[in-house]
Each structure stands twice: as structure tokens, then as C-alpha cells.
Amino acid sequence: MNAEVERLVALASELADRALARGVDVAEARARSGSELSVKVRLGEAELVEEAGHRSVGMRVMKGGRVALTSTSDLTPTGLDRFVRDALELLEVAQPDPFAGPAEPSLIAKGPFPDLQLFDERCGEIDAAQALEMATRAEAAARSADVRITNTDGAGFSRSAGCFGMALSGGFRGGYASSYASLSVVAVADDADHKKRRDSHWTARRFAADLDTPESVGLEAARRTLKRLGARKVPTQEAAIIFDPEAARSILALFSGVILGGSIWSKSSYLVGREGSRVASDLVTIVDDPLIAKAPGSRPFDGEGLASRQNLVVEDGILRTYLCDSYGARKLERASTASAGRGAGGGVGTTTTNFVLRSGKSSASDIIKSTKQGLYVTDMMGHGFNPVTGDFSRGASGFWVENGELTFPVSEVTISLPLDDILQRIDAVGDDPDTRSSVISPTLRISRMTIAGG
């Protein structure tokens, strides 16, 4: 535990103790500090340089089934006095909730916690000049890749680094430091019909040294854009759909939202009552794994002080569990899956960590080669998903597959099928997981979906 984390844990402990001394039953405090930097370059000129530091505390207090949340960035003695006083005043007007309460004390983690390599000191030291230089190099690589690249929507670099400490009256004390950095480029080309075709590429990692080079990011953005030239619609039909890892991640992210305890007890998920039943193809196994070193969603413990653990969500297509914090677990009459997140303001809710659809044994190229006819989707647009019914419909673009080959680019089509059917019609899973974000999927092929085109 570094010095800043220790300082934040001590501050959180002091605030929780002060609230307990004022008569609350439960006091849970979180303190954090850190900084963020974002820059954007377009056509070689800086368009945005934004840097901010933050220090704040948040607290959740409970008494007699009532719950109150408060937060502040005023860490002066006067500000902290007011912070504790506000929590107590809010508690007096809160309504009792029979399911409110902390995690079971017997479940609280005592440590030591695993070192998941979540913090890179170098990442936090990248200044605006260095960030602008990387973004400029990335954009320049895209612009110079081919004369058909006529413009860009810019290149951006962002990084964040910080620490937090948490103290719970149930006995937990802990914290850690974390970092994350990303670089992206959007390239633009003019098509023969004067339409603007654009595509992007990005890299993101916890450690700055693990980022792809700016030049490789720019060149890939250009390559992806040029492949879109000549895009056209295809006739309305049913056909196989292959999602590349980035598009597949969007599908997996939708599923991650409907297996949370809050979605289940509020009956806002099509998976209510489906535990133990088939919800996907037998090729599909999904885990929520917070213990992957350097991964974006990793953490040594959850927001209620429970030790992190891997949860098997879907096994060979069968839904094995919902993810729950303590509140959702009480609602659903089960145990927490150590899936609580805690916001800067002290509020607690269920979250995923690294939500992973495990890879198969087929390469993406083999999946394409084995597809007689279909659409290889590389990008989707819109938000057409109803979590209650599972209905899914989104705009898509990519490449038409004919006899195992990518033949021409496709745009301005819509693909649709209920999410339940999408997952159950998966007939190929790739070996190429995209690990840039906390939702991780390889290439997926759906045996058939509806394509609405021209």
C-alpha cells in the first residue's frame, strides 16, 4: 500500500469513526484522489487540452433501516465537519428500507490482497506536451498512409491515475492505486459518390508501455477506413452474421446488464427466472473475473469489502448465476457474489469487473472461410435494445462474405434478432479476444439473423 493510499484509508477511517460516534449503526467512507488528462489534435493542431485533479470523500450511513449518502470535495476541517453533519441530517429524513444493510461481517475480507498490477506510475506522469506529441504522431501516420485519406476527425489521448481508500464499520480497511491510458484516431476518406467514409482504431492499457505505438494506431485507422470505400447495401434477407471482437463486445455488454441482481429483482431483464436454463449456445462460457493482472476491470476487493473472486455466469450455454451485491442478494434471497461497486459519492450497486466470453479454438480467418454467405460486422450504430424483452435491432456496417471470402464493404443496413436468440445461435467462437476494455469477447458467428437493407 503506497503512502497516498494509506493517507486516504486513514481519512476514510476517521470519517467513519466520527459518524459512528454520532450514533449511526453503520458508517462506510471512501476517499479518493487523482488526476485526468485529455487532449485532442486535428489536422496537426491542438483542439483540446484538459487536465484536472480531484480529491473527494463519500460516505454511506445507516440507522434503523434508513440510508443516507453524502459527498464533498472540500477536505478542509470545516468542510469535513459539514460533510459528517449533512450525512446525519439526511439520515433523519430517509425512508426505511428492510433490505438495506452492509455486507455480512463474516464475509468481509481481511487481506492480504493480491497485487493485480493496476497502477503504472509512468502513466500518471504523462504530461500535456507528451500526450499531444503522441496524438499528433498517430494522426500524421493516418494522414500519410494513403492519398485517399483526405481528412480526419482527429486523434485523442487520455490518461487517468489515482488512489482510493475505503473504511467500513464492519471492519474493512483497504485501498489501491490504478491507472489507465488510451489513444485513438478517426480517419476520413472520400468515396466515389462523394460520401465520407470514416473508421477508427484505438489502443488502451493500464501501463503506458503496453500501448500500441502511435504510428501503428494511425496506420490501422487508415487501413480500416480505406476498406470501407465502395460500401453499399445488401438486399433484405436472413443470413449468417460474424461479429468481429469489437462488435461482439457490444453484444456481450448488453448481456452483462441483464444478469445483474438489480435488473432481476426489478424485473427489468428478460432473464428473470432463467437461472439454470439455457440462455446461449453450448459454445458459450462467460465469466466475470476481477483477478486478471493489468486488466481494465480488475480489483482485489469489491465495493463492500468482500474479496474478489471469479464468478461463472454462463457455463456451456447454461445460466449459472446472477451477479449480486448484498442488497440484491437479500432481495433475491441468496448470497452476494462480491459484485458490489461503490461510487465516489458512497453509493453501492452491482457491477461487472472483467466480463469475459471465453475464447474458442477457431481463428477469425477460419470462421470467415467456413461461412458460405453472410455479413462480417465491424461496427454498429444506435441503441436498439429492450432489456425486458431482449429485442435487439441496430444499424451495422462491415463486409459481405461470399463463399468464405470478404467480397465488398457493406453499410446502411440494420441487423435484428432477440438477444436470447443471438446467443443461442452462436455456432463459432474465435480465439482472438479483444482485451482493451473490461468487456472481452473474441470473434462470434451467429448462424442467422435478419438483415434489413436496400
N, C-alpha and C positions, 0 to 999 in steps of 0.2 A: 504494500500500500504506500503510494508516494505521499509526500508531505502535504500537497494540496488536498488529496483525498482524505487524509487524516484530519485536516482542518475542517473540512466540510462535514465529516462524520461527527466531529466534536460539536460543531454548531447545531447540527440536527438533533443530537442528543440533548444539548442544553435546552432547545426549544420544546422538545417532547417532555422533558422533565418539568419545565415551567408550566406547561399545560396540565400535566398530571397533578402538580401541586395545587392547581386551582380547582381541582375536583372532578375532572373528566375521568371516564372509565378507561378510555383508550386514546392514546396520542401517537401519531405517526408523522414524522417530519422528514423532509427531503431537501437538501441544499445542493446547489449546482453552480458551476462557474465554467466559463469557456469563451471561445470566440469563433466567429464565422467570417469567411471572406468569399466574395463572389465577384468575378469580372466577366466582361463580355467585350469581344473585339469583332468589328465588322469592316470588311474591306481594308484591313490593316490599321484601322483607327479604333481607339478605345471608346466604347459606348457606355460602359458601366464599370465603376469600381465602388464596391460597397463592402465595408468592413464594420463589424460590430462585436463588442464584448458583452457578456452578460453575467450577472450574479443574481441569484434569486433563491428564495426558500418557499416551500409549500408545505401545508400540513393538513392532515385529516384527523378530526377529533370526534369521539363518540361518547354518548351518555344516554342510558336508558333507551337504546334503540334509535336514538336520533344521531344524525351525522351532519357535520359541517366541514366545509373546505375553505381554506384561505391561502393567499399567496402574496408575496411582495418582493420587490427588488430593492427596497430601502432597508439596507442592513445596518443602519446606524442604531445605537441603543434605543433612541426614541421610536424609530421605525419598527424594530423588533418588539418593543413593548406593545405598540399598536397592533401589530400582527397577531400576537397571542390574544390580546383583548378582543379583536374582531372575531377570532375563531370562537371564543366563548359566547359572544353576543349572538352570533349566527346560530349557535347550537340551541339557544333558548327558543328560537322561532322555528326550528326544523321540525318536520313531522316524523313520528316514529316509524321505523321500518323493521318488521320482525325478522327479516333476513340479513339485516346489517350486522357487521361484526368483523373483527380481524381474523387472520388465519389462525387455525388451531395452534396453540403454543407448542404442542408436541411435534408439529411439523416444521417449526422454524429451524433454518439451517444454522449451524454453529461454526462452519468453516473447519479447516482452511479451504479456500475456494480455488478452483483450477485457474491457471494462467492461460487465458484463451488468446493472448496476443491481440488485444483490441486497441492498443494505443501505440502510435508512432510519433515520437517527439518531433521528428523531421517534418511530418505533415503539418503540425501546428506552427512550424517556423516559416512556412512558405509565405512570403510577403507579396504585396500587390505587384511589384515590378516583376517578380519571378512568375507569378500567375499570368500576367499579361504576356510575358515572353512565351510561355507555353501555349497559350491560346493563339497568339499570333503565328507561331510556327505551325500549329495544326491547321489553321485556316489557309495559310500560304501553301501548304502541301496540297490541300484540296483544290485550290485555285489553279495551281500549276500542273496538276495531274493530267489535264486534257484541255484542249482549246474549246471543247463543248461545255465545259464548266464556265458559265457566264456570270455567275453571281453566287452569293452565299446568304444565308440568314444568320451568319455569324458563328463564332466559336466561343465557348464559355468554359471557365474553370471555376470550381468552387471547392472549398475545404472547410471542415469544422473539426475542432478539437476541444475537449473539455473533460471535466471531472464531476462526479456527484457522490454524495454521501447520504445514507439513509439510516434512521434510528427509529425503531418500533418499540412501543411499550411492552410488546410480547417478548422482548429480549434480544431482538436482532440489532446488530450494528455492522455496517459494511458499506463498501463503495468501490468504484473503479474509474479509470480513465478510458476514454475512447476517442477515436479519430476516424475520419472518412474524407476521401477526396475524389473528385470526378472531373473529366474533361470531355467535351462534346463538340461536334461540328455538324452543321447542316449545309450541304452543298446544293446548288441550283443549276439546272441545265435547261436550255430552250429546245422544245421538241419541234418537229417539222410543222405541226399545226399551231405553233406559237404558244402552246401550253407550257407552263413552267413545271418541270419535274424536279422534285426535291427528295432527298433522303438524308439520313444522318448516321453517325456512328459515335459511340461513346465508350469510355473506359472508366471504371470506378473500383477503388480498393481502399482498405483501411490504411495500408502502408504506401507512402508516396513512391517508393522504389518499385512497387509492384504494378504501377500504372503502365499501360502501353505507351510507347513513345508518341509525342505529338504528331510526328510525321506519319506514323502508321495509322493513327486515328483519322487524320485528314485524308490520306490516300484511300482508306476504306470507305469513308463518307462519299468521296468522289466516285469510286467504283460502284457503290450501291446506287448512286444517282444515275449514272450513265446506263446502267442496266434497265432503268425504268423508261428510257426513251422508246417511243413507239407503242406505249401501253394502250390497250384497248379493252373493251368489254367482251364478255363471252355470253352466249345465249343462256337464258334461264334453264336450269336443269338440276338434277341431283348428281353429285359426283364425289369422289374422294377428296378430302381436304388434308393437306400436310401443313402443320404449323411449324415454322422454324422455332428455335428455342425462345427467341424474344416474344414472338406472338403466342407461343404455348404458355409462357409465363403469365400472360394476361388471362388466359383461361384458368390457370391454376390459382391466380389471385382471386378470381370470383369464387372459386370453391372454398378458399381459405376463409372467406367471410361468412359462409353459411354453415360452418361447423363450429362456430363459437357459441359458447353457452348462452350468451345474451340473445343471439338470434334464435336459439332453440326455445328458451323459456318464454320469449316474447312472441313465439310462433311466427317469426318473420323469415323463416327458412323452409325451403321445400324438403329439407332433410329431417323435419320433426318426425319422431317415431321410427326412423330408419336405421338406428343403431343395430348392428348385427346382420344387416341385409346387404345385398349387392347394390353398389352405387357407381361402379366403374368396371371396366374390363378386367379380367384376371391378370392382365399385364401391368396393372397399375398398383403400385405400393407408394403411399405418401407418408412421410414422417415430418414431425415438427422437431427440429434438432437445434437447441441453443448452444451446443457444446463443440461446434466446428471451429477450429482455430482460424482466426483472422476473418471469419465470415461476417457479413454486414449485420445479421440479426442475432449474433451470439451474445450471451450474457451468463455470468456464473450463478446468478440467482434471480428470482422473479421479483415483481414489484411488491410482494407481500413477505419477502424474506425466505421463501422456500427454495431449496437447492434446485438448480436447473436440471432437467432430465429430458431425454429423448422420449417423445410420445408417438406411438404408432397409430396413425389416424385411419389409414386405409391399408388393408393387407390383402393383396391379390384380389382387389376389387371389392372387398367387404369392409364396410364402415365399422371400425372397432371402437372409436371413442369420439366424443365431442371434447373440445378444449374449454376448460373452465377455470376461472378464478374462484376464490372462496364464496363470493356472493352467488355466482351462477351455480356453483356446486350445491349450495344449500337449496336453491330454487329447484334444482333437478334431483335432489336427494342422492348426492354422490360425493366423492372426494375431489378436491382440487387437483388439476393436472399440472400445477406450478406454472400456469399460463397467465399470471397477472402482470399487467403493465401499470406503471404509476407515472402520471404526467407531472409536469413541472409545478402544477397547482395543487398537487397532493391527491388528485382523484385517481381511483383504481378501476381498471376494466380489463377484460380479457384481450390478449393479443397473441399473434403468432410470433415466432422467432425466425429461424431459417426454415421455411416451409418448402419441403423438397419432394419432388416426384422422382423416385429413384430411376436411374438410367437402365436401359435395356442393353442388348448386345448388338444391335444393328447400327451401322453408320448411317448418317443422313443420306449419303450418296446411294447406298444400297436401298434405302426406303424409297427414294425417288425412282431408282431403276426398276423396282418391283411394282410400280404404280402404272397401270395401263393408261388411265386418264384421270385428271383431277386438277386441283388448284393448290399450288405451293404458296402459302400465305406468309408474307414477311412483315406486314403492317396491318393494323386495324384501327378504325376510327369510330368515334361515338361511344355511347354509354347504354346500349340497348340490352339491359339485363334486369329481370324481375326476380329478386331472391325468393319471393314467396312461391312463385310458380316454377321458377327455373328457366323461364322463357329467355332465349338469347337471340339477338339479331344485331349485327354490326357491319359497318362498311369495311371492305377489305381490299387489299392490293397485293400483288405478288407475281407469280409466273405460272403459265399454263403448262401442265405436264401431259405429254402425249407419248405413249409407248416408252415410258421410262426416261424421258428427256425433257428438260425445260426448253420450251419452244418459243414463247413470246411473253412479254410483260403484260400484266392484266391490272386494270384499275377500274374504279367506279362500279364495283359490284357489292352486293350485300350477301353475307352468309348467315344462315339461321338454322337453329335446332335447339330444343331444350337442353340445358347443361347436363341434365341427367342422362340424356341420350348421347350427347357428345362424349362423355366419359365412358359410357358403356360400349360405344362403338370404336374405341381406340383399338386398332389392330396392329400397330407397330410403335415401338418406343425406341428412340435413338440412344446413342452412347455419348452424347455431346452436351452435357448440362451447361447452362449459362449461369455462372456464379457471381455475376456483377452486382446482383441485388439479393435481398433476403427471400425472394420467391424464386425458386430454382427449378427449371424444367429442361429436359432435353427435347429434341425433335419428336413430334407426335403425329401419327396419321389417324384420321377418322375415316371409317370405311365409306360413309356417305353423309353429305349434308346438302341442304338446299342452297343453290347459288342463284340469286336474282340479278340478272344482267340486262343486256340490251335485247 
